[in-house]
Amino acid sequence: MARLLLALFVVLNVTLKSTLTLVLETPRNGNVGISGGDIIPIEAAPYMAALFLENEQWCGATVIDDQFVLTAAHCLMSNNTEEWKILVGSDQLNTEGVFIDVEKILCHEKYVFPEVNHDICLLKLKENIPFECFWNIEKIALPENNRPIYEGELASVTGWGETGLACQVSHELRKALVPIVANECCRRVHPNVTDDMICAGDKHHNFCLGDAGGPLVIRNRRNTAILIGVASQDAASCRTYPGVYTRVASYLSWIQNTIQSNK
């Protein structure tokens, strides 16, 4: 039932696209996207986590605190915390890493499935993430303020989702560089895009099914990784249209207050 509902979310967000065309190109640079893209070691994205529903990889997530990860609200089809766990410290879904059970599911109070607004959720873990034991696990920095995200600026997206080739899920972590798309352009295929969202990707570079909840990341002048988005909608059109991400900067107060009140 949970998998069916998640598929319904995806289908409901693929609308008006048969009559609209948006061709977005960036120079080829070796990265062909998560949908077929580049395999990377976990050291290249040590903040990356996989969200498991029982024994099945379900969505992506991002380590932002010693006891909290951030993901998309629509990923959490079940409120039973015993069904969920997080994998950190591994680029392989079936080997290595550390599994930690989920203690609390803290999705945004204004999120209503299958809507796309406020698609953001914090998961409190039963145990602290063992940063001191694993050098390949790190929390990512959050944006300090709502700095402008410019059209054409490149960000990275990572995940274990479908590669776009015969609907195969990758057991190895992949990364793509995706160009930021101006919201006014993105609305031509995603009319529901708001200022609390970011669009990114083109027909060669995107996130796909299984990558929802994962991080959209840029690097600042000091080469520090900054989490700017949470993969949200249009995973089903990963080879055709830009993906839509929840804009993390719009929810900084909610993230900080939720963590503080649930420590």
N, C-alpha and C positions, 0 to 999 in steps of 0.2 A: 504493500500500500504506500509506504514511504517513497519508494522508487517511482511509483506511478504519479504521486503528487509532485515530485521534483520534475518529472518529465512534463507534467501539465504546466508548471511554472514556465518552463522553456518555451513550450508551444504557444502559450498566451502572449509571450513577448516577441514572437516572430510575426509581426503584423504589418500590413500595408507595404510589404517589401517586394511583392511580385510586380508592383507597378512603379517602383522607385529604383533608381540606379545611382550608386555612389562608388566611383572607382578611385581608390586611394593608393598611390604608389610611393615607395621609398627606394633608394638605391639598394641593390643587392649587396650584402656584406658578409655572406656566409651563414647568417641567422635566418632560418626559414620558418621560425615560429614554433610554439609548443605543438601546434598541429603539424607534426613532422620535424620539429626543430632540433636544436642543439642539446646534446646530453652534457650536463655539468655535474661536478662533484658538490657535495653539500657545503664544502668550504667556500664555494662561490656564492652561496645564499644560506648562511648558517642560521638565519632567522626563519627558515621555511619549516612548516609543519604540515603533516597530513592528518585529516580528520577521518576517523574510521567509524562506521556504523556497524557494530558487532565486528565481523572479520572482513568487512569490505571497505576499501578506500572510497570515500564519499565526496569529499571536498578538500580544498586547501585551507590553510590557516597561517597566521603569522605570529611569531613570538614577540610580545611587546613588554613583558614583565616576567618576574620570576615565577609567577603563578597564574598568569593570564595569557591567552592567545586570542587573536581577533579573527573573525571569519564573517561570512554573509549570513544574515538571518534566515534566508530562504533555504539554506542547507539543513537547518535544524527541524526536520519533519517530525521528530519525536521529542517529547519533553522528558522522557525517561533517561536520566543521566547514566544509568547502568549500561545503556546500549552504546554509549559513546566513549571513545578514547582518542588520544592524540599521539602521533609518532613524531619524535624530534631526533635530530642528530644523525639522520641517514638520508642518502639520496636514492636508496633502494627500498621499495615497498615490502619486500619479502625477506630482507636480511638486515642485521645490525640495528643501530638506533635504540631509543628508549620509548616504551609505551607508558603513558600516564593516563589514568582514569579521570573523567570529568566529574567535578563536584557540583557545579552550578552552571546553568544555562541562562545567560543574562542578555537577551535580545532587546533591541530598542523598543521602548514601550509604545511607540507610534507605528511600528511595523505591523502590517496586516497581510498575511498570505492570501492571494498570490501577487499582491501589489509590489511595486519596485521601489517606492520611497522608503527611506530609512532602513535600507537592507544592510544591517550591520549588527553584529552580535559578539559579545565577550563570553569566553568560556573560562570559568575558574577551575583549575586543576586540583586534584586531591593532594598532590605533592608538589613541592617546589621543583622547578626545572633545575637539574644538576649542572649548572654552568661550570662549577669548579672541577667537575669530574670529566667533562667532555669539552675539548677545545674547539670542536666544530659545531657548538650550539651557542648562539648569541641572540640577544634581543635587538630589535631594530629601533632606530630613532623615529619619533613622530615629528611631523612638521611643527616648527615653532609658531608659525602664524599662517594665515591664508594667503601665502605668496602667489602671485600670478603663475599659471601654468600655460605656457605659450604653445600655440599651434605649431606642429612640426618638431617640438622638443621630443627627444627620445627617452623613453623609460623602459624598464625591464619587467617582464612578467614571468613567473615560474610556476611549475606544477607537474603533476603526474597524469593529467587528463588525456583524452583521446588525441591521437596524433593526426587525425584527419585522413588517415590511410586505412580503409576498410574498417573504420570505427574501432581501431585497436587502442586500448589503454596502455600507456607507457608505465613500465615498472621502474624506469629510471627517470630521475629528475631532469626536466628540460627547461630551457630558458629561451626567451625571444626578446629582441629589442622591438618596441612598438612605438610608432609616432603618435603624439597627442593630436587629437582631432578637435577643432573648434566646436563648441556646443551648437552654434548656429548651423554648422554643416551637418553635425551628427543628427540633429532633429529631423533632417530630411528622411532618415530611415528609422529614427527612434523619437517619435513625437513627444514621448513622455519624459525626455531628458530635462532635468532641472539644474540649477546652479549648484546643487549639492551632489552632483555627479560629474565624472570625467569620462570622456570617450577617448579610446586609444586603439590602434591597430589598423591593419589594412588586409588585402586579400592574401598576402604572403605571411603575415605576422599577427598572431592573435592568441587569446586563450580559447579553450575548447571545453567540451563536456568533461566534467571531473575536475576542472581547474577553478570552478567558482569558489569564492571565499579566499582565494589566494592573493598575494600582494602585487601591487603596482608600485614600482620603486624608481626613484631618481637618485642621483648622487650630487651632493653639493660641492662647492669649490674645494673643500677639504677631503673630497672623495668619500664622505660619509654617506651610507645608504639611508634614505629617508622614505618612509612608507607614506605614499600619497593617495593610494586607492585600494579598494577591496573588490575583487572581480565579482560582478553582480549579474548582469543580464546579457543575453544574446550569445550564450555559449553554443547554441545549436547552429548558428550561422558563422562559425569560426573561420571559414575560408572565404566569406563573402562581405560581411559588414563589420564595422568597428565594434569592439566590445565596450560595455558600459560598466563603470566602476563607481562604487560609493566613494565620495570625496572625503577622505579622512579628516582634513582640516576643518570641515563643517561640523565635525562631531568630537572635537578635542575635549570640550567641557564635559560632554556626556561620558566619554571614555575615562577621563580622569576622575569624575565624580563616582562613576560606577565601580571603578577599582577601589577607590578610597573607602566607599561604604560597604565593600564586601571583603575587605582584607581580614 
